[in-house]
Amino acid sequence: MKIIVTGGAGFIGSHLVEKLILDSHEVIVLDNLSTGNLENLDQIKNKIKIIKCDLSIKGSWIKNFKDIDIVFHLAALADIVPSIEHPSKYFQSNVTATLNVLEASREFNISKIIYSASSSCYGIPKVYPTSEVEKIMPLYPYALTKYLGEQLVMHWNNVYKLPSVSLRFFNVYGTRSRTSSNYGAVFGVFLAQKLANKPLTVVGDGTQSRDFIYVSDTVEALIDSAFNNINGEIINIGYGLTCTINDIVKLLNSKFINIPKRSGEPDCTWADISKAKKILKWKPKISLKEGVNKLMNNIDYWKEAPIWDEKSIEKATKSWFKYLGHQSEK
């Protein structure tokens, strides 16, 4: 098939593009390269078409949707603190760009669009494991804009009959995870610290737990949702189990220090993946131990990543404490 992957030079996107090429599909990557990296596509760059463009601005990139079968819309700005500091930028990237992709998909009558949503829309859930019917409670602009994008996708599905599926990703990790200057995902922070022989910075007492899902399992879920007849569905994608941050520290076999806990951050993320198992016939394959071993075998990828310490994290998360300080009390 002919396929577009927005954000195809990014973490999840590049793994998806590789798998699609392996399966003999024709792939066009649309990416503004603000967080994506062309090096992620080095192994297949001669087999794909790469277009650098800003999806939040209508332009010549739209013509590439002609004769496309499937669109995987993964392009987005991530990270919490930058979204607090630059909400308009996140709205443009995660909402306006999604609208433009939907309209391009509608104009050229694509067969299906798969949207990468975020479990952050649940905020601090009342129920664990958390199912797709749990109350939506986004606590910061990144979570809100990703949810608004999902609402657009579902609205276009309902009104314009644009075949669509939205996958709510939980804590995706794996090789090529982001190494930007923003303080973000735990594995990127920890691996750079370990490479530099610095202590891992554990938030709070480390007993908070997360549902970590390896990137290759996420890619399988994306592909399974595209190449079947399901439509108009919102589906959680996680491992279906949780582990604590202290468990991660043990697996990485590293020294650590504790830094202040952040209010407004859930003590637990835990996906109810029964719907994914039922209608996608999908289930995760990579255990956390196996996934961490894969990361350790590729740890040099994080040698250029920022090395965070207690002081730099305090400075980088100042806006978090300023604006989200009492979220967990609501």
Backbone as numpy.savetxt, mean C-alpha at the origin, in Angstrom:
# Nx Ny Nz CAx CAy CAz Cx Cy Cz
-3.30 -10.22 -22.17 -4.13 -9.02 -22.17 -3.27 -7.77 -22.17
-3.88 -6.64 -22.52 -3.21 -5.35 -22.42 -3.61 -4.71 -21.10
-2.62 -4.35 -20.32 -2.85 -3.93 -18.93 -2.11 -2.65 -18.62
-2.76 -1.76 -17.89 -2.11 -0.57 -17.33 -1.93 -0.79 -15.83
-0.74 -0.46 -15.35 -0.47 -0.44 -13.91 -0.05 0.96 -13.54
-0.91 1.70 -12.83 -0.49 3.02 -12.34 0.34 2.79 -11.07
1.38 3.59 -10.92 2.28 3.36 -9.79 3.11 2.10 -9.97
3.32 1.72 -11.23 4.00 0.47 -11.52 5.49 0.44 -11.21
6.08 1.60 -10.91 7.49 1.63 -10.53 7.67 1.59 -9.02
6.56 1.53 -8.31 6.62 1.54 -6.85 6.82 0.15 -6.26
6.65 0.08 -4.96 6.89 -1.14 -4.19 6.01 -2.30 -4.67
4.72 -2.21 -4.44 3.81 -3.28 -4.86 3.69 -3.32 -6.38
3.63 -2.14 -6.99 3.41 -2.06 -8.43 4.48 -2.76 -9.24
5.74 -2.62 -8.85 6.82 -3.24 -9.63 6.77 -4.76 -9.52
6.41 -5.28 -8.36 6.25 -6.72 -8.21 5.08 -7.23 -9.06
4.02 -6.44 -9.11 2.86 -6.81 -9.93 3.23 -6.82 -11.41
3.94 -5.79 -11.86 4.34 -5.71 -13.27 5.20 -6.91 -13.65
6.14 -7.27 -12.79 7.00 -8.43 -13.06 6.17 -9.70 -13.24
5.19 -9.89 -12.37 4.36 -11.10 -12.45 3.50 -11.08 -13.70
2.98 -9.93 -14.08 2.17 -9.83 -15.29 3.00 -10.13 -16.54
4.23 -9.66 -16.57 5.12 -9.93 -17.69 5.46 -11.42 -17.73
5.70 -12.00 -16.56 5.98 -13.43 -16.48 4.81 -14.24 -17.04
3.60 -13.72 -16.86 2.40 -14.39 -17.36 2.05 -13.99 -18.79
2.99 -13.29 -19.45 2.90 -12.97 -20.88 1.85 -11.91 -21.24
1.57 -11.01 -20.31 0.68 -9.90 -20.62 1.48 -8.71 -21.14
0.81 -7.81 -21.82 1.41 -6.57 -22.31 1.11 -5.47 -21.30
2.15 -4.79 -20.80 1.97 -3.88 -19.67 2.47 -2.47 -20.00
1.65 -1.49 -19.65 2.03 -0.08 -19.69 2.06 0.43 -18.25
3.16 1.04 -17.86 3.31 1.61 -16.52 3.12 3.12 -16.59
2.22 3.65 -15.78 2.05 5.09 -15.62 2.51 5.47 -14.22
3.49 6.34 -14.13 4.06 6.67 -12.82 4.72 8.05 -12.89
4.52 8.87 -11.87 5.19 10.17 -11.86 6.57 10.10 -11.22
6.92 8.94 -10.69 8.24 8.66 -10.11 8.55 9.52 -8.89
7.52 10.04 -8.25 7.74 10.82 -7.02 8.18 9.92 -5.87
7.66 8.72 -5.84 8.10 7.74 -4.83 8.52 6.43 -5.49
8.11 6.19 -6.73 8.53 5.00 -7.45 9.96 5.12 -7.93
10.54 4.00 -8.31 11.94 3.96 -8.72 12.07 3.09 -9.95
12.59 3.64 -11.03 12.74 2.87 -12.27 13.66 1.66 -12.10
14.55 1.72 -11.11 15.43 0.58 -10.86 14.64 -0.65 -10.45
13.45 -0.43 -9.89 12.60 -1.57 -9.52 12.16 -2.38 -10.73
12.24 -1.76 -11.91 11.80 -2.42 -13.15 12.96 -2.80 -14.07
14.18 -2.72 -13.56 15.36 -2.96 -14.39 15.32 -4.30 -15.13
14.85 -5.34 -14.46 14.89 -6.68 -15.03 13.93 -6.85 -16.21
12.94 -5.95 -16.31 11.92 -6.11 -17.36 11.70 -4.84 -18.18
12.58 -3.87 -18.04 12.35 -2.56 -18.66 12.23 -2.64 -20.18
12.85 -3.64 -20.80 12.77 -3.78 -22.26 11.49 -4.48 -22.71
10.68 -4.92 -21.74 9.46 -5.66 -22.06 8.20 -4.86 -21.76
8.36 -3.64 -21.26 7.21 -2.84 -20.86 7.33 -1.43 -21.44
6.22 -0.71 -21.44 6.19 0.69 -21.82 6.03 1.52 -20.55
6.93 2.46 -20.33 6.89 3.30 -19.13 6.61 4.73 -19.52
5.59 5.32 -18.92 5.22 6.70 -19.21 5.24 7.50 -17.91
6.10 8.50 -17.87 6.14 9.38 -16.70 5.05 10.44 -16.87
4.15 10.50 -15.90 3.03 11.44 -16.03 2.41 11.70 -14.66
1.66 12.79 -14.58 0.93 13.17 -13.37 -0.54 12.86 -13.61
-1.04 11.83 -12.96 -2.42 11.40 -13.17 -3.45 12.39 -12.63
-3.01 13.30 -11.78 -3.94 14.29 -11.23 -4.23 15.41 -12.22
-3.49 15.42 -13.32 -3.69 16.42 -14.38 -4.02 15.68 -15.67
-5.15 15.99 -16.26 -5.52 15.34 -17.51 -4.53 15.71 -18.60
-4.08 14.69 -19.31 -3.08 14.95 -20.35 -3.01 13.83 -21.36
-1.92 13.79 -22.11 -1.79 12.82 -23.20 -1.71 11.38 -22.70
-1.44 11.20 -21.39 -1.38 9.84 -20.85 -2.69 9.09 -21.04
-3.79 9.83 -21.15 -5.11 9.20 -21.25 -5.24 8.33 -22.50
-4.57 8.73 -23.58 -4.70 7.98 -24.84 -4.19 6.55 -24.71
-3.37 6.28 -23.70 -2.85 4.93 -23.52 -3.91 3.95 -23.03
-5.09 4.45 -22.64 -6.16 3.58 -22.18 -6.90 2.92 -23.35
-6.64 3.39 -24.56 -7.29 2.79 -25.73 -6.88 1.32 -25.87
-7.86 0.45 -25.99 -7.66 -0.99 -26.18 -7.11 -1.70 -24.95
-7.11 -1.02 -23.81 -6.65 -1.67 -22.56 -7.77 -2.55 -22.01
-7.38 -3.72 -21.50 -8.34 -4.64 -20.89 -8.54 -4.37 -19.41
-7.43 -4.28 -18.67 -7.50 -4.15 -17.21 -6.60 -3.02 -16.74
-7.08 -2.28 -15.74 -6.29 -1.24 -15.09 -6.12 -1.61 -13.62
-4.87 -1.66 -13.18 -4.55 -1.78 -11.76 -4.15 -0.39 -11.29
-4.96 0.21 -10.43 -4.67 1.58 -9.98 -4.02 1.54 -8.60
-2.69 1.58 -8.62 -1.91 1.54 -7.37 -1.25 2.88 -7.05
-1.23 3.79 -8.01 -0.54 5.07 -7.79 -1.20 5.84 -6.66
-0.37 6.30 -5.71 -0.88 7.07 -4.57 0.30 7.61 -3.77
0.02 8.64 -3.00 0.97 9.08 -1.99 0.64 8.37 -0.69
1.67 7.87 -0.03 1.48 7.17 1.23 2.12 7.98 2.36
2.23 7.37 3.53 2.82 7.95 4.73 1.86 8.91 5.44
1.85 8.81 6.75 0.87 9.53 7.56 1.23 10.99 7.77
2.42 11.24 8.31 2.79 12.61 8.69 2.78 13.57 7.50
3.37 13.21 6.35 3.29 14.13 5.20 1.86 14.45 4.80
0.95 13.49 5.00 -0.45 13.77 4.64 -1.07 14.78 5.59
-0.62 14.79 6.83 -1.10 15.79 7.80 -0.58 17.17 7.41
0.65 17.21 6.94 1.29 18.48 6.62 0.89 19.02 5.24
0.52 18.12 4.32 0.19 18.53 2.95 -1.10 17.86 2.48
-2.22 18.13 3.12 -3.46 17.44 2.77 -3.92 17.69 1.33
-3.72 18.89 0.81 -4.14 19.19 -0.56 -3.38 18.34 -1.57
-2.09 18.17 -1.32 -1.25 17.35 -2.19 -1.75 15.91 -2.21
-2.15 15.41 -1.05 -2.65 14.04 -0.96 -4.01 13.92 -1.63
-4.84 14.95 -1.53 -6.14 14.92 -2.20 -5.93 14.85 -3.71
-5.03 15.66 -4.21 -4.76 15.65 -5.65 -4.28 14.27 -6.12
-3.34 13.71 -5.37 -2.73 12.45 -5.76 -3.68 11.26 -5.61
-4.41 11.22 -4.51 -5.18 10.03 -4.17 -6.65 10.10 -4.53
-7.18 11.31 -4.75 -8.59 11.45 -5.09 -8.75 11.96 -6.52
-8.18 13.12 -6.81 -8.32 13.68 -8.17 -7.73 12.73 -9.21
-6.57 12.18 -8.93 -5.96 11.24 -9.88 -6.83 10.00 -10.08
-7.44 9.53 -9.00 -8.33 8.37 -9.12 -9.53 8.70 -10.00
-10.09 9.89 -9.81 -11.20 10.33 -10.67 -10.78 10.33 -12.13
-9.60 10.87 -12.41 -9.13 10.93 -13.80 -8.90 9.54 -14.39
-8.39 8.62 -13.59 -8.18 7.24 -14.05 -9.51 6.57 -14.32
-10.48 6.80 -13.46 -11.82 6.24 -13.67 -12.46 6.77 -14.95
-12.33 8.06 -15.18 -12.92 8.65 -16.37 -12.22 8.16 -17.65
-10.91 7.99 -17.58 -10.18 7.43 -18.73 -10.62 5.99 -18.98
-10.81 5.25 -17.90 -11.25 3.85 -18.01 -12.65 3.77 -18.59
-13.51 4.70 -18.18 -14.89 4.72 -18.69 -14.91 5.12 -20.17
-14.12 6.13 -20.51 -14.09 6.61 -21.89 -13.69 5.51 -22.86
-12.72 4.68 -22.45 -12.22 3.64 -23.36 -12.78 2.25 -23.04
-13.78 2.23 -22.18 -14.55 0.99 -21.95 -13.66 -0.18 -21.54
-12.81 0.04 -20.54 -11.94 -1.04 -20.08 -12.79 -2.13 -19.41
-12.24 -3.33 -19.35 -13.00 -4.47 -18.84 -13.11 -4.47 -17.32
-12.07 -3.98 -16.62 -12.13 -3.98 -15.16 -11.03 -3.08 -14.60
-11.32 -2.43 -13.48 -10.31 -1.67 -12.75 -10.19 -2.25 -11.35
-8.94 -2.46 -10.92 -8.65 -2.96 -9.58 -7.99 -1.82 -8.80
-8.61 -1.45 -7.69 -8.13 -0.32 -6.89 -7.43 -0.82 -5.63
-6.28 -0.24 -5.34 -5.56 -0.59 -4.11 -5.98 0.38 -3.01
-6.85 -0.10 -2.13 -7.35 0.69 -1.01 -6.50 0.41 0.22
-6.87 1.01 1.33 -6.06 0.89 2.55 -6.92 0.53 3.75
-6.40 -0.37 4.57 -7.08 -0.73 5.81 -7.06 0.40 6.83
-6.30 1.46 6.53 -6.28 2.61 7.43 -7.65 3.28 7.52
-8.54 2.95 6.58 -9.89 3.52 6.63 -10.65 3.10 7.88
-10.23 1.99 8.51 -10.92 1.51 9.71 -10.53 2.29 10.97
-9.47 3.09 10.87 -9.01 3.85 12.04 -8.61 2.92 13.17
-9.25 3.08 14.32 -9.03 2.19 15.46 -10.30 1.35 15.60
-10.32 0.15 15.02 -11.55 -0.64 14.98 -12.02 -1.08 16.36
-13.30 -1.38 16.43 -13.89 -1.91 17.66 -13.86 -3.43 17.67
-13.72 -4.03 16.47 -13.82 -5.49 16.33 -12.57 -6.05 15.66
-12.05 -7.14 16.24 -10.91 -7.85 15.65 -11.24 -9.35 15.58
-10.85 -10.03 14.51 -10.34 -9.46 13.27 -11.39 -8.57 12.61
-10.93 -7.61 11.84 -11.80 -6.57 11.28 -12.29 -6.97 9.89
-13.61 -6.97 9.73 -14.19 -7.33 8.44 -14.51 -6.09 7.62
-14.91 -6.30 6.39 -15.21 -5.21 5.46 -16.43 -4.40 5.87
-17.27 -4.91 6.78 -18.47 -4.18 7.20 -18.24 -3.36 8.46
-17.02 -3.38 8.98 -16.72 -2.59 10.17 -16.82 -1.10 9.86
-17.11 -0.31 10.87 -17.27 1.13 10.72 -16.03 1.77 10.12
-16.25 2.70 9.20 -15.15 3.44 8.57 -14.85 4.67 9.42
-13.56 4.85 9.78 -13.19 5.94 10.68 -11.77 6.43 10.38
-11.54 7.00 9.20 -10.19 7.47 8.86 -9.76 8.60 9.80
-8.53 8.51 10.29 -8.08 9.43 11.33 -7.09 10.49 10.83
-6.64 10.38 9.59 -5.68 11.34 9.06 -5.86 11.42 7.55
-5.34 12.46 6.90 -5.63 12.69 5.48 -5.28 11.54 4.55
-4.17 10.84 4.79 -3.86 9.70 3.91 -4.99 8.69 3.93
-5.44 8.31 5.12 -6.52 7.33 5.25 -7.79 7.84 4.59
-8.10 9.11 4.80 -9.31 9.70 4.22 -9.25 9.70 2.70
-8.13 10.13 2.14 -8.05 10.25 0.69 -8.08 8.88 0.01
-7.46 7.88 0.63 -7.53 6.54 0.05 -8.97 6.01 0.11
-9.69 6.34 1.17 -11.08 5.89 1.27 -11.96 6.65 0.27
-11.72 7.93 0.10 -12.48 8.69 -0.89 -12.24 8.13 -2.29
-11.01 7.73 -2.57 -10.72 7.10 -3.85 -11.52 5.82 -4.03
-11.60 5.04 -2.97 -12.40 3.81 -3.03 -13.87 4.11 -3.26
-14.37 5.15 -2.60 -15.77 5.54 -2.80 -16.04 5.95 -4.24
-15.09 6.65 -4.86 -15.24 7.00 -6.27 -15.31 5.74 -7.13
-14.43 4.80 -6.88 -14.41 3.57 -7.66 -15.75 2.84 -7.55
-16.26 2.72 -6.33 -17.52 2.01 -6.13 -18.71 2.79 -6.72
-18.61 4.12 -6.70 -19.69 4.94 -7.28 -19.70 4.80 -8.80
-18.53 4.82 -9.41 -18.45 4.63 -10.87 -18.91 3.22 -11.25
-18.66 2.27 -10.37 -19.14 0.91 -10.60 -20.67 0.87 -10.58
-21.25 1.58 -9.64 -22.70 1.56 -9.47 -23.43 2.38 -10.53
-22.93 3.59 -10.78 -23.63 4.50 -11.69 -23.31 4.21 -13.15
-22.02 4.06 -13.44 -21.59 3.92 -14.84 -21.31 2.47 -15.24
-21.54 1.54 -14.29 -21.36 0.11 -14.55 -19.93 -0.21 -14.99
-18.96 0.52 -14.42 -17.56 0.25 -14.69 -17.12 -0.91 -13.79
-16.82 -2.07 -14.34 -16.45 -3.23 -13.52 -15.25 -2.90 -12.62
-15.41 -3.13 -11.33 -14.40 -2.68 -10.37 -14.32 -3.61 -9.17
-13.13 -3.67 -8.59 -12.91 -4.35 -7.31 -11.94 -3.49 -6.52
-12.19 -3.36 -5.22 -11.30 -2.61 -4.34 -10.72 -3.54 -3.28
-9.40 -3.55 -3.18 -8.71 -4.40 -2.21 -8.14 -3.52 -1.10
-8.57 -3.77 0.12 -8.06 -3.02 1.27 -6.84 -3.74 1.84
-5.66 -3.22 1.52 -4.42 -3.82 1.97 -4.16 -3.50 3.44
-3.70 -4.51 4.16 -3.25 -4.27 5.53 -1.76 -3.96 5.48
-0.94 -4.49 6.31 0.46 -4.07 6.40 1.32 -4.86 5.42
1.44 -4.33 4.20 2.21 -5.01 3.16 3.70 -4.74 3.39
4.50 -5.81 3.31 5.95 -5.66 3.46 6.64 -6.53 2.42
7.92 -6.31 2.24 8.67 -7.12 1.28 9.81 -6.35 0.65
10.50 -7.00 -0.26 11.61 -6.34 -0.95 11.08 -5.16 -1.76
11.90 -4.12 -1.85 11.60 -2.87 -2.55 10.62 -1.97 -1.81
10.32 -2.26 -0.57 9.44 -1.34 0.17 10.12 0.02 0.26
9.34 1.07 0.39 9.80 2.44 0.22 10.96 2.81 1.15
11.88 3.61 0.60 13.03 4.10 1.37 13.11 5.61 1.25
11.96 6.28 1.28 11.93 7.73 1.09 12.42 8.44 2.34
12.47 9.76 2.26 12.93 10.56 3.40 11.86 10.71 4.47
10.66 10.17 4.20 9.58 10.24 5.18 9.69 9.08 6.16
9.40 9.39 7.43 9.36 8.33 8.43 8.11 7.51 8.20
8.28 6.21 7.94 7.13 5.42 7.53 7.13 4.00 8.02
6.97 3.06 7.09 6.72 1.66 7.41 7.83 1.05 8.25
7.43 0.20 9.17 8.33 -0.32 10.19 9.51 -1.09 9.61
9.29 -1.92 8.59 10.40 -2.73 8.09 11.48 -1.88 7.43
11.08 -0.85 6.68 12.07 0.02 6.07 12.92 0.74 7.12
12.27 1.18 8.19 12.98 1.84 9.29 13.94 0.86 9.97
13.43 -0.31 10.31 14.23 -1.30 11.04 15.41 -1.82 10.23
15.21 -2.11 8.94 16.28 -2.70 8.15 17.43 -1.72 7.93
17.10 -0.44 7.73 18.16 0.57 7.59 18.93 0.70 8.91
18.21 0.66 10.02 18.86 0.73 11.32 19.76 -0.48 11.56
19.29 -1.65 11.18 20.08 -2.87 11.38 21.35 -2.84 10.53
21.22 -2.39 9.28 22.39 -2.28 8.41 23.45 -1.35 9.00
22.99 -0.30 9.65 23.90 0.69 10.24 24.33 0.32 11.64
23.91 -0.85 12.09 24.22 -1.32 13.44 23.72 -0.35 14.51
22.54 0.21 14.25 21.89 1.10 15.20 20.73 0.36 15.88
20.34 0.79 17.06 19.22 0.12 17.73 17.90 0.36 16.99
17.08 -0.65 16.95 15.75 -0.51 16.35 14.89 0.35 17.27
14.14 1.29 16.70 13.31 2.20 17.49 11.90 1.63 17.59
11.60 1.07 18.74 10.31 0.42 18.98 9.36 1.42 19.62
8.23 1.67 18.96 7.24 2.61 19.48 6.52 1.99 20.67
6.43 2.75 21.76 5.76 2.25 22.96 6.50 1.06 23.53
5.74 0.08 24.03 6.38 -1.09 24.62 6.53 -2.24 23.63
6.11 -2.00 22.38 6.29 -3.01 21.35 5.27 -4.12 21.35
4.27 -4.02 22.23 3.25 -5.07 22.27 2.13 -4.84 21.26
2.14 -3.66 20.59 1.14 -3.44 19.54 1.37 -4.46 18.43
0.29 -4.93 17.83 0.40 -6.01 16.85 -0.11 -5.55 15.48
0.42 -6.17 14.46 0.08 -5.82 13.09 -0.15 -7.09 12.27
-1.00 -6.94 11.26 -1.26 -8.02 10.31 -0.38 -7.77 9.09
0.78 -8.43 9.07 1.74 -8.24 7.99 1.48 -9.24 6.86
1.40 -8.72 5.63 1.16 -9.55 4.45 2.30 -9.33 3.46
2.92 -10.42 3.01 4.07 -10.30 2.12 3.63 -9.86 0.73
4.49 -9.12 0.06 4.13 -8.46 -1.19 3.72 -9.46 -2.28
4.35 -10.62 -2.35 3.99 -11.58 -3.40 2.58 -12.12 -3.19
2.16 -12.26 -1.93 0.79 -12.67 -1.66 -0.19 -11.57 -2.06
0.20 -10.32 -1.86 -0.62 -9.18 -2.26 -0.80 -9.16 -3.77
0.28 -9.42 -4.50 0.24 -9.46 -5.96 -0.70 -10.56 -6.44
-0.65 -11.70 -5.81 -1.56 -12.80 -6.18 -3.01 -12.39 -5.98
-3.28 -11.66 -4.90 -4.65 -11.20 -4.66 -5.10 -10.22 -5.73
-4.21 -9.32 -6.14 -4.52 -8.37 -7.21 -4.88 -9.10 -8.50
-4.06 -10.07 -8.85 -4.28 -10.80 -10.09 -5.55 -11.66 -10.01
-5.75 -12.29 -8.87 -6.96 -13.11 -8.71 -8.23 -12.27 -8.81
-8.17 -11.04 -8.31 -9.35 -10.17 -8.36 -9.62 -9.66 -9.77
-8.57 -9.62 -10.60 -8.73 -9.12 -11.97 -9.23 -10.20 -12.92
-8.68 -11.39 -12.78 -8.97 -12.43 -13.77 -10.04 -13.40 -13.28
-11.16 -12.86 -12.88 -12.35 -13.66 -12.57 -13.57 -12.77 -12.76
-14.73 -13.28 -12.43 -15.96 -12.53 -12.74 -16.52 -11.74 -11.56
-15.75 -11.57 -10.47 -16.29 -10.78 -9.36 -16.28 -9.30 -9.73
-17.23 -8.58 -9.20 -17.42 -7.18 -9.58 -18.11 -6.43 -8.44
-17.70 -5.18 -8.23 -18.35 -4.34 -7.23 -18.07 -4.75 -5.80
-16.96 -5.45 -5.59 -16.64 -5.96 -4.26 -15.51 -5.18 -3.60
-15.60 -5.06 -2.27 -14.53 -4.51 -1.43 -14.01 -5.65 -0.57
-12.70 -5.90 -0.61 -12.15 -7.12 -0.01 -10.89 -6.80 0.79
-10.84 -7.28 2.03 -9.63 -7.17 2.84 -8.55 -8.11 2.33
-7.30 -7.60 2.30 -6.16 -8.44 1.97 -5.12 -8.30 3.08
-5.00 -9.35 3.88 -4.02 -9.41 4.94 -3.62 -10.86 5.13
-2.80 -11.12 6.15 -2.41 -12.50 6.41 -3.47 -13.23 7.22
-4.25 -12.47 7.98 -5.29 -13.08 8.80 -4.82 -13.45 10.19
-3.58 -13.05 10.52 -3.00 -13.25 11.85 -2.21 -11.99 12.21
-1.91 -11.83 13.47 -1.12 -10.67 13.89 0.16 -11.11 14.58
1.12 -10.21 14.60 2.33 -10.41 15.40 2.71 -9.07 16.00
3.40 -9.09 17.11 3.78 -7.85 17.78 5.07 -7.29 17.18
5.29 -6.03 17.43 6.55 -5.41 16.99 7.73 -6.06 17.71
7.51 -6.47 18.95 8.57 -7.20 19.67 8.92 -8.50 18.96
7.93 -9.15 18.36 8.20 -10.37 17.59 9.11 -10.07 16.40
8.87 -8.92 15.76 9.71 -8.51 14.61 11.15 -8.30 15.07
11.30 -7.65 16.21 12.64 -7.38 16.75 13.38 -8.70 16.98
12.67 -9.68 17.51 13.29 -11.00 17.75 13.70 -11.66 16.45
12.83 -11.58 15.44 13.16 -12.18 14.15 14.37 -11.52 13.51
14.51 -10.20 13.73 15.64 -9.47 13.17 16.89 -9.59 14.04
16.70 -10.13 15.25 17.82 -10.39 16.17 18.67 -9.14 16.38
18.00 -8.06 16.80 18.68 -6.78 16.92 18.45 -6.15 18.29
19.37 -5.27 18.67 19.16 -4.47 19.86 18.12 -3.41 19.55
17.51 -2.85 20.59 16.44 -1.88 20.36 16.35 -0.89 21.51
15.64 0.23 21.23 15.26 1.18 22.26 13.77 1.46 22.09
13.14 1.94 23.14 11.72 2.28 23.08 11.56 3.79 22.97
10.64 4.22 22.10 10.35 5.63 21.92 8.87 5.86 22.25
8.45 7.12 22.47 7.07 7.37 22.93 6.00 6.81 22.00
4.96 6.28 22.60 3.81 5.78 21.86 3.08 6.95 21.22
2.46 6.69 20.05 1.72 7.72 19.32 0.22 7.51 19.50
-0.44 8.49 20.07 -1.89 8.42 20.16 -2.47 8.46 18.75
-3.64 7.85 18.60 -4.27 7.82 17.29 -3.76 6.70 16.42
-2.90 5.86 16.95 -2.39 4.71 16.21 -3.00 3.45 16.82
-3.55 2.56 16.02 -4.19 1.38 16.59 -3.21 0.46 17.30
-3.65 -0.15 18.37 -2.82 -1.13 19.05 -2.76 -2.43 18.27
-3.71 -2.59 17.34 -3.78 -3.82 16.58 -4.35 -3.57 15.19
-3.79 -4.20 14.19 -4.46 -4.35 12.89 -4.55 -5.84 12.64
-5.73 -6.29 12.23 -5.95 -7.73 12.08 -7.09 -7.92 11.08
-6.76 -8.44 9.93 -7.74 -8.56 8.85 -8.57 -9.83 8.96
-9.86 -9.67 8.83 -10.74 -10.81 8.58 -10.68 -11.06 7.08
-10.04 -12.16 6.67 -9.84 -12.42 5.24 -10.77 -13.53 4.73
-11.84 -13.79 5.48 -12.75 -14.86 5.07 -13.41 -14.57 3.72
-13.68 -13.30 3.43 -14.29 -12.94 2.16 -13.31 -13.20 1.01
-12.05 -12.83 1.19 -11.04 -13.06 0.16 -10.89 -14.55 -0.12
-10.90 -15.35 0.94 -10.77 -16.80 0.77 -11.97 -17.38 0.03
-13.14 -16.81 0.31 -14.37 -17.36 -0.26 -14.56 -16.97 -1.72
-14.46 -15.67 -2.02 -14.82 -15.26 -3.38 -13.62 -15.14 -4.33
-12.42 -14.96 -3.77 -11.23 -14.94 -4.62 -10.56 -16.31 -4.71
-10.94 -17.19 -3.78 -10.25 -18.48 -3.66 -8.76 -18.25 -3.42
-8.47 -17.22 -2.64 -7.10 -16.78 -2.38 -6.77 -16.96 -0.90
-5.54 -17.29 -0.62 -5.06 -17.25 0.76 -3.56 -17.00 0.74
-3.03 -16.35 1.77 -1.60 -16.03 1.79 -0.76 -17.29 1.95
0.46 -17.23 1.40 1.36 -18.39 1.43 2.63 -18.15 2.24
3.06 -16.90 2.31 4.37 -16.59 2.90 4.21 -16.25 4.38
4.78 -17.09 5.25 4.74 -16.81 6.69 5.63 -15.62 7.01
5.42 -15.05 8.19 6.23 -13.89 8.59 7.70 -14.27 8.67
8.01 -15.43 9.22 9.40 -15.86 9.33 10.04 -15.99 7.95
9.30 -16.58 7.02 9.81 -16.72 5.65 9.98 -15.36 4.99
9.02 -14.46 5.21 9.09 -13.13 4.63 10.27 -12.34 5.15
10.51 -12.41 6.46 11.65 -11.71 7.05 12.96 -12.27 6.51
13.03 -13.57 6.31 14.24 -14.16 5.73 14.49 -13.63 4.32
13.41 -13.43 3.55 13.56 -12.86 2.21 14.11 -11.44 2.28
13.63 -10.67 3.27 14.13 -9.32 3.45 15.61 -9.32 3.82
15.97 -10.21 4.74 17.36 -10.26 5.19 18.29 -10.67 4.04
17.80 -11.49 3.15 18.61 -11.91 2.00 18.80 -10.78 0.98
17.98 -9.73 1.11 18.06 -8.58 0.20 18.27 -7.28 0.97
18.89 -7.36 2.12 18.95 -6.21 3.03 19.75 -5.04 2.45
20.66 -5.31 1.52 21.45 -4.23 0.94 20.59 -3.20 0.22
19.36 -3.57 -0.14 18.45 -2.62 -0.80 18.25 -1.38 0.06
18.35 -1.54 1.39 18.06 -0.43 2.31 19.32 0.33 2.74
20.44 0.09 2.04 21.68 0.75 2.45 21.65 2.25 2.20
20.79 2.71 1.27 20.67 4.14 0.99 19.48 4.78 1.72
18.76 3.99 2.48 17.57 4.49 3.18 17.96 5.36 4.36
17.10 6.29 4.76 17.39 7.12 5.93 17.56 6.27 7.18
18.49 6.65 8.02 18.70 5.94 9.29 18.08 6.78 10.40
16.97 6.30 10.91 16.23 7.06 11.92 16.74 6.76 13.32
16.72 7.79 14.16 17.02 7.60 15.58 15.95 8.32 16.39
16.09 8.26 17.69 15.06 8.80 18.57 14.79 10.28 18.31
15.83 11.06 18.11 15.67 12.50 17.91 15.07 12.83 16.55
15.54 12.18 15.50 15.02 12.48 14.16 13.57 12.02 14.03
13.20 10.94 14.70 11.81 10.48 14.68 10.92 11.47 15.42
11.41 11.96 16.55 10.65 12.95 17.32 10.37 14.19 16.47
11.37 14.63 15.74 11.20 15.80 14.88 10.25 15.50 13.73
10.40 14.31 13.11 9.59 13.96 11.94 8.13 13.73 12.29
7.85 13.35 13.52 6.47 13.04 13.92 5.83 14.15 14.76
6.46 15.31 14.77 5.94 16.43 15.55 4.50 16.75 15.17
4.22 16.75 13.86 2.86 17.05 13.40 1.86 15.99 13.85
2.33 14.74 13.93 1.46 13.66 14.41 0.94 14.00 15.81
1.87 14.29 16.71 1.49 14.55 18.09 0.64 15.83 18.20
0.90 16.79 17.31 0.16 18.05 17.35 -1.29 17.86 16.95
-1.53 17.08 15.89 -2.89 16.98 15.33 -3.64 15.70 15.71
-2.91 14.63 16.03 -3.57 13.36 16.30 -3.49 12.96 17.78
-3.06 13.87 18.61 -2.78 13.56 20.00 -3.91 12.91 20.79
-5.15 13.23 20.45 -6.27 12.71 21.25 -7.19 11.80 20.44
-6.73 11.34 19.28 -7.60 10.54 18.44 -8.04 9.25 19.11
-7.15 8.61 19.86 -7.47 7.32 20.44 -8.52 7.42 21.55
-8.78 8.65 22.02 -9.75 8.84 23.09 -11.15 9.01 22.55
-11.30 9.16 21.23 -12.62 9.43 20.64 -13.41 8.14 20.49
